[in-house]
Structure formats: structure tokens, C-alpha cells
């Protein structure tokens, strides 16, 4: 379980970035909103979007729920 926060500073694209406690990009206490304690960033993001509809995960601490992260997909080829 991790504690999640939303950055109160809206980015140029209209998003508010969500961070895990301990992230090096977590804003200071007066510039963040406590989302809660969750098992996954996807659960936390769902809750965050109730208050900040354009929330997105931090590309450093919440990669699994960051729509701006390009995910590498591997495809196994079978020869036969």
C-alpha cells in the first residue's frame, strides 16, 4: 500500500500529476492534495479523477498509470 498525492499545480496540458509518497518529484506539502492509501496507482488515479478529472500518473513513480509513458511491447515470434 502506498500514499498518493495530486500536484495542485495544473500543467500546461491541463493535467494534475499524481505522485507516490517519497517520489523525488512530489511537490511541497502546500502544493499537493492527499488522495489516500491505495494498493495500486490505478486505484488511486480513479479516486483522484473524482476531484481532478484530468489527473495523470507521474512518469517516474506511477508509470503504470501514466498515459504519457511509452510502454515497450515485446512480441515473441515462432518459427516452425
PyMOL CGO cylinders between C-alpha atoms (Angstrom):
from pymol import cmd
from pymol.cgo import CYLINDER

trace = [
    CYLINDER, 0.00, 0.00, 0.00, 1.23, 3.48, -0.86, 0.3, 1, 1, 1, 1, 1, 1,
    CYLINDER, 1.23, 3.48, -0.86, 0.12, 7.02, -0.11, 0.3, 1, 1, 1, 1, 1, 1,
    CYLINDER, 0.12, 7.02, -0.11, -0.75, 9.08, -3.20, 0.3, 1, 1, 1, 1, 1, 1,
    CYLINDER, -0.75, 9.08, -3.20, -0.93, 12.84, -3.74, 0.3, 1, 1, 1, 1, 1, 1,
    CYLINDER, -0.93, 12.84, -3.74, -2.06, 15.12, -6.57, 0.3, 1, 1, 1, 1, 1, 1,
    CYLINDER, -2.06, 15.12, -6.57, 0.02, 18.13, -7.53, 0.3, 1, 1, 1, 1, 1, 1,
    CYLINDER, 0.02, 18.13, -7.53, -2.24, 21.17, -7.15, 0.3, 1, 1, 1, 1, 1, 1,
    CYLINDER, -2.24, 21.17, -7.15, -0.28, 22.97, -9.87, 0.3, 1, 1, 1, 1, 1, 1,
    CYLINDER, -0.28, 22.97, -9.87, -2.00, 22.28, -13.19, 0.3, 1, 1, 1, 1, 1, 1,
    CYLINDER, -2.00, 22.28, -13.19, 0.39, 21.60, -16.07, 0.3, 1, 1, 1, 1, 1, 1,
    CYLINDER, 0.39, 21.60, -16.07, 0.14, 23.42, -19.41, 0.3, 1, 1, 1, 1, 1, 1,
    CYLINDER, 0.14, 23.42, -19.41, -1.80, 20.49, -20.89, 0.3, 1, 1, 1, 1, 1, 1,
    CYLINDER, -1.80, 20.49, -20.89, -4.45, 20.83, -18.16, 0.3, 1, 1, 1, 1, 1, 1,
    CYLINDER, -4.45, 20.83, -18.16, -3.36, 17.78, -16.16, 0.3, 1, 1, 1, 1, 1, 1,
    CYLINDER, -3.36, 17.78, -16.16, -2.62, 17.44, -12.48, 0.3, 1, 1, 1, 1, 1, 1,
    CYLINDER, -2.62, 17.44, -12.48, 0.13, 14.92, -11.83, 0.3, 1, 1, 1, 1, 1, 1,
    CYLINDER, 0.13, 14.92, -11.83, -0.28, 12.20, -9.21, 0.3, 1, 1, 1, 1, 1, 1,
    CYLINDER, -0.28, 12.20, -9.21, 2.70, 11.03, -7.12, 0.3, 1, 1, 1, 1, 1, 1,
    CYLINDER, 2.70, 11.03, -7.12, 3.50, 8.33, -4.59, 0.3, 1, 1, 1, 1, 1, 1,
    CYLINDER, 3.50, 8.33, -4.59, 4.82, 9.39, -1.21, 0.3, 1, 1, 1, 1, 1, 1,
    CYLINDER, 4.82, 9.39, -1.21, 8.61, 9.57, -1.46, 0.3, 1, 1, 1, 1, 1, 1,
    CYLINDER, 8.61, 9.57, -1.46, 8.75, 10.50, -5.16, 0.3, 1, 1, 1, 1, 1, 1,
    CYLINDER, 8.75, 10.50, -5.16, 11.56, 12.95, -5.89, 0.3, 1, 1, 1, 1, 1, 1,
    CYLINDER, 11.56, 12.95, -5.89, 9.07, 14.99, -7.94, 0.3, 1, 1, 1, 1, 1, 1,
    CYLINDER, 9.07, 14.99, -7.94, 6.45, 15.20, -5.17, 0.3, 1, 1, 1, 1, 1, 1,
    CYLINDER, 6.45, 15.20, -5.17, 5.62, 18.88, -4.60, 0.3, 1, 1, 1, 1, 1, 1,
    CYLINDER, 5.62, 18.88, -4.60, 5.93, 20.52, -1.21, 0.3, 1, 1, 1, 1, 1, 1,
    CYLINDER, 5.93, 20.52, -1.21, 3.10, 19.96, 1.26, 0.3, 1, 1, 1, 1, 1, 1,
    CYLINDER, 3.10, 19.96, 1.26, 1.25, 23.21, 0.46, 0.3, 1, 1, 1, 1, 1, 1,
    CYLINDER, 1.25, 23.21, 0.46, 1.12, 22.35, -3.26, 0.3, 1, 1, 1, 1, 1, 1,
    CYLINDER, 1.12, 22.35, -3.26, -0.34, 18.85, -3.07, 0.3, 1, 1, 1, 1, 1, 1,
    CYLINDER, -0.34, 18.85, -3.07, -3.64, 17.17, -2.25, 0.3, 1, 1, 1, 1, 1, 1,
    CYLINDER, -3.64, 17.17, -2.25, -3.83, 13.89, -0.32, 0.3, 1, 1, 1, 1, 1, 1,
    CYLINDER, -3.83, 13.89, -0.32, -5.61, 11.26, -2.43, 0.3, 1, 1, 1, 1, 1, 1,
    CYLINDER, -5.61, 11.26, -2.43, -5.28, 8.37, 0.01, 0.3, 1, 1, 1, 1, 1, 1,
    CYLINDER, -5.28, 8.37, 0.01, -3.73, 4.98, 0.68, 0.3, 1, 1, 1, 1, 1, 1,
    CYLINDER, -3.73, 4.98, 0.68, -4.08, 2.51, -2.21, 0.3, 1, 1, 1, 1, 1, 1,
    CYLINDER, -4.08, 2.51, -2.21, -2.67, -0.80, -3.38, 0.3, 1, 1, 1, 1, 1, 1,
    CYLINDER, -2.67, -0.80, -3.38, -2.11, 0.38, -6.97, 0.3, 1, 1, 1, 1, 1, 1,
    CYLINDER, -2.11, 0.38, -6.97, -1.71, 3.68, -8.76, 0.3, 1, 1, 1, 1, 1, 1,
    CYLINDER, -1.71, 3.68, -8.76, -4.70, 2.80, -10.97, 0.3, 1, 1, 1, 1, 1, 1,
    CYLINDER, -4.70, 2.80, -10.97, -6.95, 2.63, -7.90, 0.3, 1, 1, 1, 1, 1, 1,
    CYLINDER, -6.95, 2.63, -7.90, -5.53, 5.94, -6.67, 0.3, 1, 1, 1, 1, 1, 1,
    CYLINDER, -5.53, 5.94, -6.67, -5.93, 7.59, -10.08, 0.3, 1, 1, 1, 1, 1, 1,
    CYLINDER, -5.93, 7.59, -10.08, -9.58, 6.56, -10.25, 0.3, 1, 1, 1, 1, 1, 1,
    CYLINDER, -9.58, 6.56, -10.25, -10.16, 8.29, -6.91, 0.3, 1, 1, 1, 1, 1, 1,
    CYLINDER, -10.16, 8.29, -6.91, -8.09, 11.35, -7.88, 0.3, 1, 1, 1, 1, 1, 1,
    CYLINDER, -8.09, 11.35, -7.88, -10.14, 11.84, -11.06, 0.3, 1, 1, 1, 1, 1, 1,
    CYLINDER, -10.14, 11.84, -11.06, -13.26, 12.37, -8.95, 0.3, 1, 1, 1, 1, 1, 1,
    CYLINDER, -13.26, 12.37, -8.95, -11.78, 15.71, -7.85, 0.3, 1, 1, 1, 1, 1, 1,
    CYLINDER, -11.78, 15.71, -7.85, -9.19, 16.39, -10.57, 0.3, 1, 1, 1, 1, 1, 1,
    CYLINDER, -9.19, 16.39, -10.57, -10.73, 14.91, -13.77, 0.3, 1, 1, 1, 1, 1, 1,
    CYLINDER, -10.73, 14.91, -13.77, -7.58, 15.43, -15.85, 0.3, 1, 1, 1, 1, 1, 1,
    CYLINDER, -7.58, 15.43, -15.85, -5.26, 13.66, -13.40, 0.3, 1, 1, 1, 1, 1, 1,
    CYLINDER, -5.26, 13.66, -13.40, -2.40, 11.57, -14.75, 0.3, 1, 1, 1, 1, 1, 1,
    CYLINDER, -2.40, 11.57, -14.75, 0.30, 9.46, -13.11, 0.3, 1, 1, 1, 1, 1, 1,
    CYLINDER, 0.30, 9.46, -13.11, 3.86, 10.69, -12.65, 0.3, 1, 1, 1, 1, 1, 1,
    CYLINDER, 3.86, 10.69, -12.65, 6.14, 9.14, -15.30, 0.3, 1, 1, 1, 1, 1, 1,
    CYLINDER, 6.14, 9.14, -15.30, 8.70, 8.38, -12.57, 0.3, 1, 1, 1, 1, 1, 1,
    CYLINDER, 8.70, 8.38, -12.57, 6.75, 6.95, -9.62, 0.3, 1, 1, 1, 1, 1, 1,
    CYLINDER, 6.75, 6.95, -9.62, 3.42, 6.00, -11.25, 0.3, 1, 1, 1, 1, 1, 1,
    CYLINDER, 3.42, 6.00, -11.25, 4.47, 4.62, -14.65, 0.3, 1, 1, 1, 1, 1, 1,
    CYLINDER, 4.47, 4.62, -14.65, 1.69, 2.02, -14.65, 0.3, 1, 1, 1, 1, 1, 1,
    CYLINDER, 1.69, 2.02, -14.65, -0.98, 4.72, -14.72, 0.3, 1, 1, 1, 1, 1, 1,
    CYLINDER, -0.98, 4.72, -14.72, 0.81, 7.44, -16.70, 0.3, 1, 1, 1, 1, 1, 1,
    CYLINDER, 0.81, 7.44, -16.70, -0.68, 7.87, -20.16, 0.3, 1, 1, 1, 1, 1, 1,
    CYLINDER, -0.68, 7.87, -20.16, 2.43, 9.81, -21.26, 0.3, 1, 1, 1, 1, 1, 1,
    CYLINDER, 2.43, 9.81, -21.26, 4.80, 6.85, -20.81, 0.3, 1, 1, 1, 1, 1, 1,
    CYLINDER, 4.80, 6.85, -20.81, 5.55, 4.85, -23.93, 0.3, 1, 1, 1, 1, 1, 1,
    CYLINDER, 5.55, 4.85, -23.93, 5.44, 1.19, -23.00, 0.3, 1, 1, 1, 1, 1, 1,
    CYLINDER, 5.44, 1.19, -23.00, 7.77, -1.25, -24.69, 0.3, 1, 1, 1, 1, 1, 1,
    CYLINDER, 7.77, -1.25, -24.69, 5.88, -4.24, -26.03, 0.3, 1, 1, 1, 1, 1, 1,
    CYLINDER, 5.88, -4.24, -26.03, 7.71, -7.42, -26.89, 0.3, 1, 1, 1, 1, 1, 1,
    CYLINDER, 7.71, -7.42, -26.89, 6.36, -9.89, -29.38, 0.3, 1, 1, 1, 1, 1, 1,
    CYLINDER, 6.36, -9.89, -29.38, 7.56, -13.49, -29.46, 0.3, 1, 1, 1, 1, 1, 1,
    CYLINDER, 7.56, -13.49, -29.46, 7.94, -14.88, -32.93, 0.3, 1, 1, 1, 1, 1, 1,
    CYLINDER, 7.94, -14.88, -32.93, 7.55, -18.58, -33.50, 0.3, 1, 1, 1, 1, 1, 1,
    CYLINDER, 7.55, -18.58, -33.50, 9.41, -20.23, -36.31, 0.3, 1, 1, 1, 1, 1, 1,
    CYLINDER, 9.41, -20.23, -36.31, 8.20, -23.56, -37.49, 0.3, 1, 1, 1, 1, 1, 1,
]
cmd.load_cgo(trace, "trace")
